[in-house]
Amino acid sequence: MTTARLQRLAALLERSVVVLALAALAFRATLYGSLPRTAGAAYGSADVVDFALALLLFALCTACGGVGVMLSLRASSDRERGMSFRPALVGMSTFVIYYLLHPLVPSLAPVTTP
């Protein structure tokens, strides 16, 4: 891959990571409590969706960080090398921020149990 193509991919991944993190937190705040959970069950369908969103976010953050590392290895000047750490920083910091905020987000929807 060329450096220009990697930079476009990095920009796309950065945006995707931030949007998915915000969407996952919005799901946790709004729809998480409204999805039904079987009485006595440890996990419900909302937990499965929440886990899938977190797993997808982790995969995108890893890809974003990997593209940042690839850009830093292919950088030919100091300016390019300095800008190449942005995707890695966005990928790592977004997942850490999501991990810390996730349990603190209150559910705005009422919890339903059949």
C-alpha positions in Angstrom: 0.0 0.0 0.0 1.2 3.5 -0.7 1.5 6.1 2.0 -1.3 8.2 0.6 -3.6 5.2 0.6 -2.6 4.4 4.2 -3.3 8.0 5.2 -6.8 7.8 3.7 -7.4 4.5 5.5 -6.2 5.9 8.8 -8.5 8.9 8.5 -11.5 6.6 7.7 -10.6 4.3 10.7 -10.2 7.3 13.0 -13.7 8.5 12.2 -15.2 5.0 12.3 -13.7 4.4 15.8 -15.0 7.6 17.3 -18.5 7.2 15.7 -18.7 3.5 16.8 -17.7 4.4 20.4 -20.3 7.1 20.6 -22.9 4.8 19.1 -22.1 2.1 21.6 -22.4 4.5 24.5 -25.6 5.8 23.1 -26.9 2.2 22.8 -25.9 1.7 26.4 -27.8 4.8 27.5 -31.0 4.4 25.5 -31.8 0.9 24.2 -29.9 -1.3 26.7 -32.6 -1.2 29.3 -35.5 -1.7 27.0 -34.4 -5.0 25.5 -35.9 -7.9 27.4 -34.1 -10.3 29.7 -35.4 -13.6 30.8 -36.1 -13.8 34.5 -33.3 -15.4 36.4 -30.9 -15.3 33.4 -27.5 -13.8 33.9 -27.3 -12.2 30.5 -29.9 -10.9 28.1 -30.0 -9.9 24.5 -28.9 -6.4 25.3 -25.7 -7.8 26.9 -25.0 -9.8 23.7 -25.4 -6.7 21.5 -23.3 -4.6 24.0 -20.6 -7.2 23.9 -20.7 -7.3 20.1 -20.4 -3.5 19.8 -17.4 -3.6 22.2 -15.7 -6.4 20.3 -16.2 -4.5 17.0 -14.9 -1.4 18.6 -11.8 -3.3 19.8 -11.2 -4.7 16.4 -11.5 -1.2 14.7 -9.2 0.3 17.4 -6.6 -2.4 16.8 -6.8 -1.8 13.0 -6.5 2.0 13.5 -3.4 1.5 15.7 -1.9 -1.0 13.2 -2.3 1.5 10.4 -0.6 4.2 12.6 2.3 1.8 13.1 2.5 1.1 9.4 2.5 4.8 8.6 5.3 5.4 11.1 7.4 2.7 9.6 6.9 4.1 6.1 7.4 7.8 6.9 10.2 9.4 5.0 10.3 12.8 6.9 10.0 13.9 10.5 6.7 15.6 9.8 5.1 12.5 8.3 6.5 10.5 11.2 5.0 12.9 13.7 1.5 12.7 12.0 1.6 9.0 11.8 1.1 8.5 15.5 -2.3 10.1 15.4 -4.2 7.0 14.3 -2.4 4.9 16.9 -3.2 7.5 19.6 -6.9 7.7 18.5 -7.3 4.0 18.4 -5.8 3.3 21.8 -7.3 6.3 23.6 -10.8 5.8 22.2 -10.9 2.2 23.5 -9.6 3.2 26.9 -12.1 6.1 27.2 -14.9 3.7 26.1 -13.8 1.1 28.7 -13.8 3.7 31.5 -17.0 5.4 30.5 -19.1 2.2 29.7 -20.0 1.2 33.2 -20.7 4.9 34.2 -23.3 5.5 31.5 -26.7 5.3 33.1 -29.5 3.6 31.3 -32.2 6.1 30.4 -34.7 3.4 29.3 -36.7 1.5 31.9 -35.4 -2.0 32.6 -37.9 -4.6 31.3 -38.2 -8.2 32.5 -41.0 -10.4 31.3 
